[in-house]
Amino acid sequence: MSRLILAAAALAVVGTAGVADAWAENITPTPPGTPVYGPVVVTPPPGEVPPADAPPGYHYVWVYSYDHHGYRAHWEAERNS
């Protein structure tokens, strides 16, 4: 009797995992650079100034992209062209 219950439980776990996997494949991943949360801030807020200590050969630009906090608006150093 216990083997029957264990076999049924194992089949339930495997079936659930299969359904979850099939469902997850139908979700399209968010392309890089797409805001995941919050409004897109294309210009810095009033009074927001770039840091003054850009590395040599770089300047700061206001971007809405991924950093170690997630997708958000922030200053990012960009190489001078």
C-alpha positions as YAML, in Angstrom:
chain: A
units: angstrom
residues:
- id: 1
  name: MET
  ca: [0.00, 0.00, 0.00]
- id: 2
  name: SER
  ca: [2.78, 2.44, 0.90]
- id: 3
  name: ARG
  ca: [4.53, 1.69, -2.43]
- id: 4
  name: LEU
  ca: [1.35, 2.64, -4.25]
- id: 5
  name: ILE
  ca: [1.11, 5.94, -2.36]
- id: 6
  name: LEU
  ca: [4.80, 6.70, -2.96]
- id: 7
  name: ALA
  ca: [4.47, 5.89, -6.67]
- id: 8
  name: ALA
  ca: [1.40, 8.12, -6.96]
- id: 9
  name: ALA
  ca: [3.19, 10.95, -5.15]
- id: 10
  name: ALA
  ca: [6.24, 10.60, -7.41]
- id: 11
  name: LEU
  ca: [4.06, 10.69, -10.50]
- id: 12
  name: ALA
  ca: [2.28, 13.78, -9.17]
- id: 13
  name: VAL
  ca: [5.60, 15.57, -8.60]
- id: 14
  name: VAL
  ca: [6.93, 14.64, -12.05]
- id: 15
  name: GLY
  ca: [3.64, 15.63, -13.71]
- id: 16
  name: THR
  ca: [3.55, 18.96, -11.90]
- id: 17
  name: ALA
  ca: [7.15, 19.67, -12.87]
- id: 18
  name: GLY
  ca: [6.37, 18.86, -16.50]
- id: 19
  name: VAL
  ca: [3.36, 21.15, -16.55]
- id: 20
  name: ALA
  ca: [5.33, 23.97, -14.89]
- id: 21
  name: ASP
  ca: [8.16, 23.56, -17.41]
- id: 22
  name: ALA
  ca: [5.78, 23.64, -20.37]
- id: 23
  name: TRP
  ca: [4.06, 26.71, -18.97]
- id: 24
  name: ALA
  ca: [7.38, 28.50, -18.40]
- id: 25
  name: GLU
  ca: [8.46, 27.90, -22.00]
- id: 26
  name: ASN
  ca: [5.42, 29.87, -23.20]
- id: 27
  name: ILE
  ca: [6.54, 32.99, -21.31]
- id: 28
  name: THR
  ca: [8.67, 35.19, -23.53]
- id: 29
  name: PRO
  ca: [11.70, 36.61, -21.72]
- id: 30
  name: THR
  ca: [11.97, 40.37, -21.35]
- id: 31
  name: PRO
  ca: [14.54, 41.69, -23.84]
- id: 32
  name: PRO
  ca: [17.57, 43.40, -22.28]
- id: 33
  name: GLY
  ca: [17.09, 47.12, -21.74]
- id: 34
  name: THR
  ca: [13.31, 46.85, -21.35]
- id: 35
  name: PRO
  ca: [12.03, 48.44, -18.15]
- id: 36
  name: VAL
  ca: [10.70, 45.77, -15.85]
- id: 37
  name: TYR
  ca: [9.23, 48.05, -13.20]
- id: 38
  name: GLY
  ca: [8.64, 51.73, -12.63]
- id: 39
  name: PRO
  ca: [8.34, 54.57, -15.14]
- id: 40
  name: VAL
  ca: [11.04, 55.14, -17.74]
- id: 41
  name: VAL
  ca: [12.91, 58.30, -16.79]
- id: 42
  name: VAL
  ca: [14.53, 59.67, -19.95]
- id: 43
  name: THR
  ca: [15.84, 62.90, -18.44]
- id: 44
  name: PRO
  ca: [17.36, 63.45, -15.02]
- id: 45
  name: PRO
  ca: [15.08, 64.93, -12.36]
- id: 46
  name: PRO
  ca: [15.46, 68.67, -11.67]
- id: 47
  name: GLY
  ca: [18.57, 69.34, -9.63]
- id: 48
  name: GLU
  ca: [20.16, 65.99, -10.49]
- id: 49
  name: VAL
  ca: [23.70, 66.55, -11.75]
- id: 50
  name: PRO
  ca: [26.21, 64.01, -13.01]
- id: 51
  name: PRO
  ca: [29.09, 63.04, -10.75]
- id: 52
  name: ALA
  ca: [32.12, 65.27, -11.32]
- id: 53
  name: ASP
  ca: [34.70, 62.49, -11.08]
- id: 54
  name: ALA
  ca: [34.36, 60.71, -14.43]
- id: 55
  name: PRO
  ca: [37.38, 58.53, -15.26]
- id: 56
  name: PRO
  ca: [39.76, 59.95, -17.90]
- id: 57
  name: GLY
  ca: [38.28, 59.46, -21.38]
- id: 58
  name: TYR
  ca: [34.72, 59.04, -20.07]
- id: 59
  name: HIS
  ca: [31.70, 61.24, -19.43]
- id: 60
  name: TYR
  ca: [28.44, 60.53, -17.60]
- id: 61
  name: VAL
  ca: [25.09, 60.06, -19.35]
- id: 62
  name: TRP
  ca: [21.61, 59.56, -17.87]
- id: 63
  name: VAL
  ca: [20.36, 56.09, -18.78]
- id: 64
  name: TYR
  ca: [17.54, 53.74, -17.87]
- id: 65
  name: SER
  ca: [19.17, 50.35, -17.79]
- id: 66
  name: TYR
  ca: [20.19, 47.46, -15.58]
- id: 67
  name: ASP
  ca: [22.69, 47.95, -12.82]
- id: 68
  name: HIS
  ca: [23.29, 46.00, -9.61]
- id: 69
  name: HIS
  ca: [19.96, 47.31, -8.24]
- id: 70
  name: GLY
  ca: [17.90, 46.16, -11.24]
- id: 71
  name: TYR
  ca: [16.44, 48.25, -14.06]
- id: 72
  name: ARG
  ca: [16.41, 51.90, -13.06]
- id: 73
  name: ALA
  ca: [17.43, 55.38, -14.17]
- id: 74
  name: HIS
  ca: [20.96, 56.37, -13.16]
- id: 75
  name: TRP
  ca: [24.14, 58.09, -14.28]
- id: 76
  name: GLU
  ca: [26.47, 55.81, -16.22]
- id: 77
  name: ALA
  ca: [30.00, 56.48, -17.43]
- id: 78
  name: GLU
  ca: [30.34, 56.30, -21.21]
- id: 79
  name: ARG
  ca: [33.54, 56.37, -23.24]
- id: 80
  name: ASN
  ca: [34.19, 59.62, -25.14]
- id: 81
  name: SER
  ca: [34.00, 59.11, -28.88]
...
